[in-house]
Amino acid sequence: MSAKSVMVLGTTSGAGKSWLSTALCRFYAGQGLKVAPFKAQNMSNNARVVAGGEIGSAQYFQALAARAVPDIRMNPLLLKPEKDTQSQVVLMGQVNAELSRMEWRSRSAAVWPVVAQALDALLQENDVVVIEGAGSPAEINLASSDIVNMRVAQHANAACLLVTDIDRGGAFAHLYGTWALLTESERKLLRGFVLNKFRGDASLLAPGPQMLQDLTGVPTVATLPMWWRHGLPEEDGVFDDRSTTPGFATGAVTKLVAVVAYPRISNLDEFQPLKNVRGVRLKWVRSPAELADADWIILPGSKHTSADLSWLRAQGLDQAIATHARRGGPVLGICGGLQMLGEALIDPHGIDGNGPGLGLLPVVTVFEGAKTVQHRRVTFTALRGCWAGLSGVEVPGYEIHHGQTAPHSAMAAAGDIAYPVMPEGLAWQNAAGNVLGLYLHGLFEDPRVLQALFGAATPTLDSVFDGLADYIALHFQPGFLQSLIRAE
């Protein structure tokens, strides 16, 4: 192993591991070092297409922050929840049906050699590998099958940081309890505690950090103030308005964009740029009342389209969306959202489920056994209505879907036509022009799209990454981050 490894562990999910790992990737890359991210196992329906398949979005963004090419080895195991008790398993970028059916502990044993090989390769090829843990390293019920936390830390001999969300309360207890449940050999890898999302006067924390160090021997090396507006997409879920509005943008709200947040929502990270557009407010909605003041409605991707469509109907959201569309209100469906907008879902292979769609686009989706996972660069043809500004705009993006969508033949014969606005069945528009559905993820990440639709630009990802690196450089103890990778 030639690389030094720095690992970010958390006392809980949501403590700030992904955010801090991304910042560390850019910080070390900014020192002129060759850097790669790594997370052995990620559970998320937010995925990105890379060479060889798909990885979790967090590792994709961490690779960009590291100025590295995203690679399937950076996230060798991705679990994509389909139901509360079932996930699709993606190993080294590809869906593995056998592992998807396997019991959890048996699966961990089977995949560890692949995980270790991927990590070893990155350690050989880089100066620094920034490793992200999952959940908590002190989940003692799972320790015997661990392949993502302390087993990885020990394998890489990583310098470990333990981060906690102090805004939740109980931060010192979380840190001490996590430390106490680790083995002695695991504790030796801990180099510092990090208090994240702090609001208030940091001097009021005393004497807590010193008392904690007296108990554990581990210093508190950073107190990171609450920062809602860093501009990095949230990894794991939908967050409330405090974290999503107004983002980088300021000024009066001129357009309210409502994204329907069904239970199995996927690829929600692609909407981060909308949080940063001046005059735009992004709102996650789960009830008809929340759609009442929406200017636009977006149906995002879904890991289980038929189940989320059933949920949508149970909430009464189908009628609210239909009413909005009948009034001429813009509706956008992306991937699973496009499938929902159609007349029917047909599932001959048992992939997702059969059922009627919302009937807002005269198209039908058939789920195929093979999964489409690829990058695309496609040009919109002529669009009408509120989407007309996209006409002729070339956009890069990515596809992750089983469904294939085509016009409803009987409806087309009767004159109800779905207009193709991208080649190869990638996007369709209704005759009125207000309903648009497309398979391409990443639409709002293209500055040309934001300019065409809103006449606005947002901060670039590079500026976001630089801001993260500057932030941790300011708030960590001077020289500490450099000490983590110093030769012993």
ABEGO torsion letter per residue (X at the ends): XABBBBBBBBABBGAGAAAAAAAAAAAAAAAGBBBBBBBABBBBABBBBBBGEBBBAAAAAAAAAAGBBBBAAABABBBBBABAABBBBBBGGBBBAAAAABBAAAAAAAAAAAAAAAAAAAAAABABBBBBBBEBAABAAAAAABAABAAAAAAAGBBBBBBBBAAAEGAAAAAAAAAAABBAAAAAABABBBBBGBBEBAAAAOAAAAAAAAAAGBBBABBBBBBAAAGBBBAABBBBAAAAOAEABBEBBABBBBBBBBAABBGAAAAAAAAABBGBBBBBBABAAAAAABABBBBBBBABAAAAAAAAAAAGAAAAAAAAAAAGBBBBBBEAAAAAABABBBBAAGAAEBEBBAGABBBBBBBBABBBBBBBBBBBBBBBEAAAAABGBBBBBBBBBABBBBBBAAAAAAGBBBBBABBGGABBBBAAGABBBBABBGAAABAAAAAAAAGBBBBBAAAAAAAAAAAAAAABBBGAAAAAABBX
